[in-house]
Amino acid sequence: MRLTPTNSVRRASLTAAASLLAMAFIAGFAHFFLLTAESPIALFRLGVASFVVVVILDIVVAWALLTVLIVIDQGWAILAAWFRVAFAAVFAVAIGVLAQPLPGSADGTFRASTLETFDAIWTVGLILFGMHLLVVGVLVAGPSVAEKVVGILLVIAGLGYVVDGFGFVLMPELSVAVSEYTFVGEVVFIGWLFVKGGARGWPRARSHVTPAATATEGEK
């Protein structure tokens, strides 16, 4: 089958959606079941490896969303991709803390300390992830009601992560978790990519017609 621009966007959209789903499952399982202070070393290492896979998928998502959103606006789509790649880089640094040699499984104190350091780096990185979602939300919010709803939900989700990140930086003694209530936009966006991405008229380029250009057209 010949790969047309529409087919390319559709494949990228499905790739992004599938990767986001895989990331949610892998990261959730690793965080809640593998990366704990009491986990056996083998399971802890498996959790670290799982997070490395998530970083790789993050970069895949950045590429896939760039392919989809560049149709709407090239400059903003590239900015969104860079924010996600930057977040993946910070995430990789945080994983490096977990990957250092650990003492025996009986010493949960040292492991708990490394997990706290990981959480600190990762939480600051959420500012970059939130900015990624903000830009994506602005791009998605098109003329239709559905596009506006998805875009607004993504912006809200992005703001939640930005608030969490800056909240930790400014007041680390407080536990700010706004994103636990604003993540809905991410879930909706995955469904949107599965159903609409590269099909049924989305995405479509936005017109950038200036008033001067409109006046010139009217004089012709």
N, C-alpha and C positions, 0 to 999 in steps of 0.2 A: 504494500500500500504506500502510495506517495505521501510524504509528510508535508502537509500544507501548513501555513501559519496557524490556522484554526486548530488543526490536529496537534500541533506543537504546544499551543497554549493549553489545550485540553489535557494532554499528557502531563504537562508541568503542574497543572491544577490538581490532578489526581495524585501525582507524586507528592506534592506538598501536603495534601489532606491525609494520605496514608502515612507519611512520615510523622506528621503531628500526632496521629493516633498512636503510632508505635512509640514515639517519645513519651507520651503520657503514661502508657502502660509500663514501659521499661523504667522510667524515672520513678514512678509511684511505687513499683514493686521493690526497686533497689532502696529507696528512701525509707520505706516503712518496714521492710522485712530483712534486708541484708546489711545496711549501714547503721548498725546500732552498737552501743558500747559493749553489749553482751554477746554479739555475734561471734561464732568461731572465725578464726582468721581466714579460712578458705572462703567462707560466705562473704566476709567483709571484702576480700579481694575481688570476688565476683561482683559485688556491688560497685566497687571502683571501676571495674571494667565495663559494667553496664552504663555508668555515667560517661565513660569515654565514647561509647556507642551513641549516646544521646548528643554529645558534642558534634560528632560526625553528622548525625541526622539534622542538627541545627543548621549546619552549613549547607546541607542538601536542601533544606526548606528555604534558606536565604536565596539560593540559586533559583529554585522552582518559583518562588513568589516574585522574584525579579522578572522571570520570563513571563509571568502572568500580568503583573502590574505595570510593566514597562509599556504595555499597550495603552494604558490610561495616561501616564505621565512619566517620561523617562527619568527626569531629574529626581523627582520624589521617590520613584521606585528604587533607584540606585541608593538614595539616602537610607531608605528602609532596610535594604539589604546590608549596607555597611553597619547600621546599628545592630542588626542581628549577628553579623559576623564578629563585631566587637564584643557583644555579650558572650558569644561562644568562646572567644579568647579568654575572657575573664573567668568563665566557667572552667576552662581547661586549667587555668592557674589554680583555682580552688581545688580541683581534682588532684593536682600535684601535691597538695598538702596531705590528702588522704593516701596517696600512693607511697609515701615515705615508709621505711621499715618500721614495723610495729613490734612491741614486746609481746610476750605470750598472752593468750586469751584471758588469763586471770587478771591482767592489769587493765581494767576498764577505765581507770582514771585518765591515762595517757590518751586512750582512744577517744574518750569523751572530749578531751581538750582539742584534739585534731578536728573533731566534728564541729566544735564551736568555731574554730578558725575557718573551716570550710564554709559554714553558714554565714559568717561575717563577710567573707569575700563574695560569696554568691549573692547575698542580699544587696550589697552595693552594686553588683552587676545588674541587678533587676532594674536599675534606673535606665540602663541602656536598652534592656528588653522592653521596658515600658515605652520608651521613645520609639522603638520599632513598631509597637502596636499602635501608637498614636498616629504615626505617619501612614501606616497601612489603613487605619480607620478613615483618615482623611481621603485617601485614594479610593477606598471602596464606596464611600458615601456619595453615590451618584444621584441622578435625577429621580429615580423611582423610589417609592415608599420603602420597599424591601431593602434597597441599597442603602438608604438613609438609616434604617433601623440597624442593619448589620454594622455599618460604619460607626454609628454612635455607640453601639455596644462595645466595639473594639477600642474606641477612644476612652470609654469609661474603664475598660480593663487595663489599658495602658496607664491611665492616671493612677489606678490602684497600685500598680507596681512602682511607679515613680514615687508615690507617697510613701510606700513601704521602704524603698531604698533610702530616700532622703530622711525619713523618720528615723531609720537606724543610724544614719550618719550624724544627725543633729541631736538625737536623744536615744543613744544605744541602750540606756537602762529601761526604756519602755518597750513593750512588745506591740509593735504596730503590724497589723495583718489585714489591711484593707482589701488586698487582692483576693483574700479568701471569699469575699462577697461580690467581687466585680469580674470574676473570671468567665462569666457566662458568655461574654462576647467571643472568647476563644473557641468555645464549644460550638456556638452558632456558626462561626466562620469556617470551621472544619466541614460542617454540613453544607454550607454555601459553596465551598470549593468542590465538594463531591457532586453537587447537583447542578450548579450554575457555571462553574469555572470552564471557560472555553466553549460554552454552549449557550443557546438561548439568548444570544445578543450580549453576553458579558464575558470578559471586559470589553469596553469600547473606549476609543480615544475621546478625550474631552476637547472641545473646540476652544481655541485661545484667540478669539476675535476681539481686537481692541476697538474702542470707539472710533479712532481715526480710520481704521480699516473699514468699519461699517459705513462711515461717511463717504469714503472713497468709492465703495461699491454702489452707494446710492446715487452718486454723481454720474456713474456710467450709463 
